[in-house]
C-alpha cells in the first residue's frame, strides 16, 4: 500500500494536536502544620489529607479535603496521622497512649495500649488497611522503661503485640505488616506475616545479604514490595522472590516514606552535596529513572512557583502517584509548611517528561514521513 503525504501529514498534525503541550499541575498550601511532613497521610484517591494542623497539646483531630478545606472532628484531643486507602477511616494519637481511629459510620474507637503505660508521647498508629479494619503502629514496650512494641489493632480496637519493635505500614488486606525490630542489638527491617496458628504472625528479617537494612517503612498493596532505610542514610527496595537491593544509587543520602499501591514508585527525600547542595529535596524514585526531585517533575508538568523551594520531603502518595503531600522538614510538634500536590497525571505517565514524549513521537512520525516521501518519489 502506498502512503499519501497529505494523509500522513494530517495524521501527524492530528496526533500532535491531541497531545497536551503542558500538564496542569497544582501545588496547594495547607498552611503551617506541625511535625511536617512524615506525620501526614493521603487517601487512595488523593482527595483527603490527614495530619497535625495545630500543636498536638491544643489540637483536635482535623483533616483536609480538596472541596472542604480543613474539617474539624470534635470529641478528642490530638491529630490524625494516617488514613485508609478508601478514605473511610482515619487514625491518630493524642498525648501519650491516647490513640484512636474514626469513621463517619462508627465515630471514635479507642486504640488502647496493652502495657497500660501513659507516659510516652509520640507512640501510636502508623497505617491502616485499605478498608480501615486493621490499624498498625507502636506502643511503649511492656515491662521496660524505654523501648517499643509493634502492635496491630483489630476492627473493634483490640490490640495484639506482634513483637518488640515498631509496625510502620500494612498491606491492603492486612496480611503483611512491615517495620523494624531490634535483633542482636541492632535495628533490622522486618516483615510480619500470618502464622500457621490462626490469629498469629511470624516475624522475618528482610535483609539476608548484609546490606544493613534497618527499617521497613512502606509496602505495596499486595504486600510483595517493601521500601525502607539502610544504616548509613540510603534506601532499599525488597521484592518477594527477588530479594533486597540498595536504591540509593549515586545519591549520598535518601529517605523513603511511602509508595504507590503497585510498589513501582517511592516518595521521600534526597540530600546530596552535588545534586542538592546539602539541602533536603522532596524526591521520587522508580527503577527506570532512579531518584528525581519533585521540583523537576513539577517543572516538567508546567508548574513554576516559589513553593518549589520549600518541598524538602514527600511523605505520602496516592494510589496511582498523581497526588502527594510534601513540604518542609520539621521536628515533632514544630511548625512547617505542607502542600497538597497534583502532578496532573499518574506517576506512570508523569514519569516521562512531556517534551521527551513529544520528541519520541515526533521523531517516529518523522521517520514514517520520510518513508512515505521516498515511496512517493519511487
C-alpha positions, 0 to 999 in steps of 0.5 A: 500500500502506498502512503499519501503525504497529505494523509500522513501529514494530517495524521501527524498534525492530528496526533500532535494536536491531541497531545497536551503541550503542558500538564496542569499541575497544582501545588496547594498550601495547607498552611503551617502544620506541625511535625511536617511532613512524615506525620501526614497521610493521603487517601487512595484517591488523593482527595483527603489529607490527614495530619497535625494542623495545630500543636498536638497539646491544643489540637483536635483531630482535623483533616483536609479535603480538596472541596472542604478545606480543613474539617474539624472532628470534635470529641478528642484531643490530638491529630490524625496521622494516617488514613485508609486507602478508601478514605473511610477511616482515619487514625491518630494519637493524642498525648501519650497512649491516647490513640484512636481511629474514626469513621463517619459510620462508627465515630471514635474507637479507642486504640488502647495500649496493652502495657497500660503505660501513659507516659510516652508521647509520640507512640501510636498508629502508623497505617491502616488497611485499605478498608480501615479494619486493621490499624498498625503502629507502636506502643511503649514496650511492656515491662521496660522503661524505654523501648517499643512494641509493634502492635496491630489493632483489630476492627473493634480496637483490640490490640495484639503485640506482634513483637518488640519493635515498631509496625510502620505500614500494612498491606491492603488486606492486612496480611503483611505488616512491615517495620523494624525490630531490634535483633542482636542489638541492632535495628533490622527491617522486618516483615510480619506475616500470618502464622500457621496458628490462626490469629498469629504472625511470624516475624522475618528479617528482610535483609539476608545479604548484609546490606544493613537494612534497618527499617521497613517503612512502606509496602505495596498493596499486595504486600510483595514490595517493601521500601525502607532505610539502610544504616548509613542514610540510603534506601532499599527496595525488597521484592518477594522472590527477588530479594533486597537491593540498595536504591540509593544509587549515586545519591549520598543520602535518601529517605523513603516514606511511602509508595504507590499501591503497585510498589513501582514508585517511592516518595521521600527525600534526597540530600546530596552535596552535588545534586542538592547542595546539602539541602533536603529535596522532596524526591521520587524514585522508580527503577527506570529513572532512579531518584528525581526531585519533585521540583523537576517533575513539577517543572516538567508538568508546567508548574513554576512557583516559589513553593518549589523551594520549600518541598524538602520531603514527600511523605505520602502518595496516592494510589496511582502517584498523581497526588502527594503531600510534601513540604518542609522538614520539621521536628515533632510538634514544630511548625512547617509548611505542607502542600497538597500536590497534583502532578496532573497525571499518574506517576506512570505517565508523569514519569516521562517528561512531556517534551521527551514524549513529544520528541519520541513521537515526533521523531517516529512520525518523522521517520514514517514521513520520510518513508512515505516521501521516498515511496512517493518519489519511487 
